[in-house]
Amino acid sequence: MKLRSAYWLMVGLISGCGASGPALYPVQGTVTLDGAPLENGLVRFSPTKGEAPAAGEIKGGRYSLNVASGEARVEITSTKVTGKRKAYNTPDSPMVEITKEAVPEKYNAKSELKHTVTAGPNTKDFELKGN
């Protein structure tokens, strides 16, 4: 019986227990870097009026997510593998990938990208330029 109660408690927490929040609207689009689709990464919309940020995964140059209406600051990140190194300084250490940010910081950490989300479906494509 306890397991069943815990299950419904989790379902209630996930569904929000009736708590209301801002209306969310779908935003989708493409992301290219120097004309080529960004194969993987993350796009994050941070509303400037204090609503919770939303993030969506980039796959094959496309993304989609749900965001509160209004103006949002947009950050785009993607890592690329630049090599491999040992995880530990031992002879039998496994190798781990070395990665670096593929998108210039003017589109993520120091992003000035903005988009205004309106009620209903939204489409926003981002054409990024390297350095």
PLY file of the C-alpha trace (Angstrom):
ply
format ascii 1.0
element vertex 131
property float x
property float y
property float z
element edge 130
property int vertex1
property int vertex2
end_header
0.00 0.00 0.00
2.83 2.40 0.80
4.29 1.90 -2.69
0.97 2.80 -4.32
0.67 5.96 -2.17
4.21 6.99 -3.04
3.42 6.48 -6.73
0.41 8.82 -6.61
2.35 11.36 -4.60
5.01 11.45 -7.32
2.35 11.72 -10.06
0.84 14.67 -8.19
4.19 16.38 -7.79
5.07 15.91 -11.44
1.71 17.18 -12.64
1.97 20.23 -10.39
-0.87 19.40 -7.96
-3.07 21.99 -9.59
-0.54 24.77 -9.11
-0.93 27.36 -11.81
1.98 28.95 -13.55
2.40 31.08 -16.61
0.99 29.85 -19.89
3.70 28.25 -22.02
3.89 28.49 -25.81
5.78 26.28 -28.25
8.92 27.70 -29.83
10.77 25.77 -32.52
13.35 26.49 -35.14
16.77 25.78 -36.54
20.27 26.64 -35.37
23.18 26.96 -37.78
26.81 27.86 -37.14
28.64 29.31 -40.14
25.88 28.00 -42.41
25.98 24.38 -41.15
23.30 22.89 -38.87
24.43 22.65 -35.24
24.30 18.88 -34.74
23.80 18.92 -30.97
23.55 21.38 -28.14
21.13 23.29 -26.00
19.05 26.44 -26.50
17.88 28.24 -23.36
15.25 30.99 -23.15
15.40 33.09 -19.97
12.37 35.40 -19.79
13.36 38.94 -18.79
10.19 39.40 -16.67
11.28 36.80 -14.12
9.48 33.67 -15.30
11.32 30.35 -15.09
13.84 29.69 -17.89
13.21 26.92 -20.39
15.70 24.83 -22.34
15.46 22.54 -25.32
17.89 20.13 -26.90
19.31 20.81 -30.36
19.43 17.71 -32.57
20.41 17.85 -36.21
20.12 21.62 -36.25
16.54 21.70 -34.89
15.12 22.53 -31.46
11.73 22.87 -29.77
10.61 23.86 -26.27
7.78 25.59 -24.39
8.35 29.10 -23.04
6.35 31.77 -21.19
5.28 34.71 -23.34
7.30 37.91 -23.42
10.88 38.87 -24.14
13.56 36.30 -23.35
17.36 36.28 -23.44
18.55 33.34 -25.53
21.72 31.29 -24.93
22.97 28.58 -27.28
25.66 26.07 -26.34
27.24 23.06 -28.00
30.37 21.13 -27.16
32.72 19.41 -29.53
35.32 16.73 -28.86
38.89 17.98 -29.31
40.81 14.92 -28.13
41.17 12.29 -25.42
43.11 11.98 -22.18
43.52 9.53 -19.32
40.92 9.88 -16.58
43.57 9.06 -13.93
47.34 9.09 -13.80
47.61 5.29 -13.83
48.71 2.86 -16.58
45.28 1.19 -16.80
43.24 4.40 -16.71
40.27 4.66 -19.07
40.35 7.40 -21.67
37.89 10.30 -21.49
37.02 12.84 -24.14
38.31 16.40 -24.00
35.60 18.86 -25.07
35.32 22.58 -25.64
32.48 24.96 -26.38
31.85 25.11 -30.14
29.64 28.21 -30.06
31.26 31.63 -29.47
30.44 33.08 -26.04
28.64 36.01 -27.68
25.78 33.49 -28.16
25.91 31.88 -24.69
27.81 33.22 -21.65
27.75 36.79 -23.04
24.67 36.39 -25.21
22.81 39.42 -26.43
20.34 37.26 -28.39
16.71 38.05 -27.58
13.38 36.77 -28.80
9.85 37.80 -27.90
7.56 34.81 -27.43
3.91 35.43 -28.34
0.75 33.48 -27.57
0.45 30.52 -29.93
3.13 28.68 -31.92
6.44 30.52 -32.47
9.25 29.87 -34.93
12.72 31.37 -34.44
15.78 30.39 -36.47
19.28 31.31 -35.28
22.10 31.79 -37.81
25.29 32.00 -35.74
28.70 33.14 -36.97
31.97 31.78 -35.56
34.23 34.34 -33.87
0 1
1 2
2 3
3 4
4 5
5 6
6 7
7 8
8 9
9 10
10 11
11 12
12 13
13 14
14 15
15 16
16 17
17 18
18 19
19 20
20 21
21 22
22 23
23 24
24 25
25 26
26 27
27 28
28 29
29 30
30 31
31 32
32 33
33 34
34 35
35 36
36 37
37 38
38 39
39 40
40 41
41 42
42 43
43 44
44 45
45 46
46 47
47 48
48 49
49 50
50 51
51 52
52 53
53 54
54 55
55 56
56 57
57 58
58 59
59 60
60 61
61 62
62 63
63 64
64 65
65 66
66 67
67 68
68 69
69 70
70 71
71 72
72 73
73 74
74 75
75 76
76 77
77 78
78 79
79 80
80 81
81 82
82 83
83 84
84 85
85 86
86 87
87 88
88 89
89 90
90 91
91 92
92 93
93 94
94 95
95 96
96 97
97 98
98 99
99 100
100 101
101 102
102 103
103 104
104 105
105 106
106 107
107 108
108 109
109 110
110 111
111 112
112 113
113 114
114 115
115 116
116 117
117 118
118 119
119 120
120 121
121 122
122 123
123 124
124 125
125 126
126 127
127 128
128 129
129 130
